[in-house]
Amino acid sequence: MNSPFCYEDTDVLIEVVKVNPLDDYRLNILFSNGKAKIYDIKPDLDTPAFSPLKNIDLFSSVKLKHGTIFWDYDYGEDFAKGIDISETALYWDGESV
């Protein structure tokens, strides 16, 4: 069973330390425990929260923020600025490299 947190036989939180966008809306992610994973965001692109990332320039502008990944995007004054994905989702749903 997967932990609900980014822990793996340790009490240290596993964070994203490097991210590189790849072709076909995938991300190559390196975690603080040394593991690398490929995360495919295509299945999420039809949801309102992630649909702006269909713009390849925006998708390619991914950066690190607070131990996870982040895109600068402004949905408007009634919403928080930015798009992010939790390090937990990236870790457990990513495919090991």
Secondary structure per residue as TSV (DSSP state, phi and psi in degrees):
chain	resnum	aa	ss	phi	psi
A	1	M	-	360.0	135.8
A	2	N	-	-77.3	140.8
A	3	S	-	-66.9	147.2
A	4	P	S	-74.0	-6.3
A	5	F	S	-120.4	172.8
A	6	C	S	-86.0	56.9
A	7	Y	-	-114.5	144.7
A	8	E	S	-145.0	95.3
A	9	D	S	57.5	32.5
A	10	T	S	-159.5	162.2
A	11	D	S	-101.1	15.5
A	12	V	S	-95.7	130.1
A	13	L	-	-66.6	132.4
A	14	I	-	-90.1	124.7
A	15	E	-	-119.4	163.0
A	16	V	E	-78.2	130.3
A	17	V	E	-114.3	-15.4
A	18	K	E	-156.9	142.0
A	19	V	E	-141.7	137.5
A	20	N	E	-132.4	126.7
A	21	P	E	-71.7	142.0
A	22	L	E	-117.5	174.7
A	23	D	G	-63.2	159.4
A	24	D	G	61.9	36.1
A	25	Y	G	58.1	43.1
A	26	R	E	-116.5	156.7
A	27	L	E	-126.1	134.0
A	28	N	E	-95.7	117.4
A	29	I	E	-122.4	132.4
A	30	L	E	-108.9	130.9
A	31	F	E	-102.7	162.3
A	32	S	T	-65.0	-14.2
A	33	N	T	-92.2	6.7
A	34	G	S	89.7	-5.9
A	35	K	-	-82.4	143.8
A	36	A	E	-114.6	140.9
A	37	K	E	-140.3	154.9
A	38	I	E	-106.0	125.2
A	39	Y	E	-111.3	125.8
A	40	D	E	-98.9	115.0
A	41	I	-	-93.0	-5.3
A	42	K	G	-50.8	-43.5
A	43	P	G	-62.0	-20.4
A	44	D	G	-93.3	-9.9
A	45	L	T	-66.8	-18.1
A	46	D	T	-91.0	2.1
A	47	T	S	-89.2	148.9
A	48	P	T	-56.7	-36.6
A	49	A	T	-66.6	-33.5
A	50	F	T	-109.8	-6.2
A	51	S	G	-58.3	-30.6
A	52	P	G	-59.9	-22.9
A	53	L	G	-74.3	-3.6
A	54	K	G	-62.8	-25.4
A	55	N	S	-70.7	111.0
A	56	I	H	-62.5	-31.3
A	57	D	H	-65.9	-41.7
A	58	L	H	-65.9	-47.4
A	59	F	H	-55.2	-43.4
A	60	S	H	-71.1	-11.9
A	61	S	T	-88.7	14.7
A	62	V	-	-55.2	142.8
A	63	K	E	-144.1	171.1
A	64	L	E	-89.1	143.2
A	65	K	E	-157.9	122.4
A	66	H	T	53.2	40.7
A	67	G	T	81.9	9.0
A	68	T	E	-141.6	-167.0
A	69	I	E	-104.6	157.1
A	70	F	E	-154.7	145.0
A	71	W	E	-123.7	135.5
A	72	D	-	-74.6	116.7
A	73	Y	-	-154.1	135.9
A	74	D	-	-110.3	109.1
A	75	Y	-	-76.8	-14.9
A	76	G	-	125.8	173.8
A	77	E	T	-65.4	-20.7
A	78	D	T	-89.0	3.2
A	79	F	S	-131.7	156.9
A	80	A	-	-67.1	149.2
A	81	K	S	-85.1	132.6
A	82	G	-	108.1	161.2
A	83	I	E	-125.9	132.1
A	84	D	E	-142.6	165.5
A	85	I	E	-132.9	133.0
A	86	S	-	-63.7	146.3
A	87	E	H	-61.5	-28.3
A	88	T	H	-64.3	-48.2
A	89	A	H	-63.2	-43.3
A	90	L	H	-60.7	-42.1
A	91	Y	H	-70.6	-51.8
A	92	W	H	-78.3	-27.0
A	93	D	H	-96.6	-9.0
A	94	G	S	-76.8	156.1
A	95	E	E	-95.0	126.4
A	96	S	E	-60.3	141.4
A	97	V	-	-98.9	360.0
